[in-house]
């Protein structure tokens, strides 16, 4: 049985992941002038994927405890 807090964890992790992806993309673009904004668009799905994996791992551990 899914708890409502599982969705909150997932959405929170995805939101943080998007923010980190944008931040890292902008910092890379600022510090390495020859790099364009395409890295920001690469970082976002990478970090969202990591966030979803973390969420799945946490949900699986919660289910095992119950």
C-alpha positions as CSV (number, residue, x, y, z in Angstrom):
1,X,0.0,0.0,0.0
2,X,1.4,3.4,-1.0
3,X,1.5,6.2,1.5
4,X,0.9,9.8,0.3
5,X,4.3,10.8,1.7
6,X,5.9,8.6,-1.0
7,X,4.7,11.0,-3.7
8,X,5.9,14.0,-1.6
9,X,9.4,12.5,-1.4
10,X,9.5,11.8,-5.1
11,X,8.3,15.3,-6.1
12,X,10.7,16.9,-3.6
13,X,13.7,14.9,-4.9
14,X,12.7,15.7,-8.5
15,X,12.4,19.4,-7.8
16,X,15.8,19.5,-6.0
17,X,17.3,17.5,-8.9
18,X,16.0,20.0,-11.5
19,X,17.5,22.9,-9.4
20,X,20.8,21.2,-9.1
21,X,20.9,20.4,-12.9
22,X,20.1,24.1,-13.7
23,X,22.7,25.4,-11.2
24,X,25.4,23.1,-12.4
25,X,24.7,23.9,-16.1
26,X,24.8,27.6,-15.4
27,X,28.0,27.4,-13.4
28,X,29.7,25.3,-16.0
29,X,28.5,27.8,-18.7
30,X,29.8,30.7,-16.7
31,X,33.2,29.2,-15.8
32,X,33.9,27.5,-19.1
33,X,33.0,30.0,-21.8
34,X,33.4,27.6,-24.8
35,X,30.6,25.4,-23.3
36,X,27.1,26.3,-24.3
37,X,23.8,25.9,-22.4
38,X,23.4,22.3,-23.8
39,X,25.0,20.9,-20.6
40,X,22.2,22.3,-18.5
41,X,19.7,20.3,-20.6
42,X,21.9,17.2,-20.1
43,X,22.3,17.6,-16.4
44,X,18.5,18.0,-15.7
45,X,17.5,14.5,-16.9
46,X,20.5,12.9,-15.3
47,X,19.7,14.3,-11.9
48,X,16.0,13.6,-12.3
49,X,16.9,10.0,-13.0
50,X,19.1,9.8,-10.0
51,X,16.3,11.4,-7.9
52,X,13.8,8.8,-9.1
53,X,16.2,6.0,-8.3
54,X,16.7,7.3,-4.8
55,X,13.0,7.6,-4.4
56,X,12.4,4.0,-5.5
57,X,15.2,2.8,-3.2
58,X,13.7,4.6,-0.2
59,X,10.2,3.3,-1.0
60,X,11.5,-0.3,-1.3
61,X,13.2,0.0,2.1
62,X,10.0,1.3,3.7
63,X,8.0,-1.6,2.2
64,X,10.5,-4.2,3.6
65,X,10.2,-2.7,7.1
66,X,6.5,-3.0,7.1
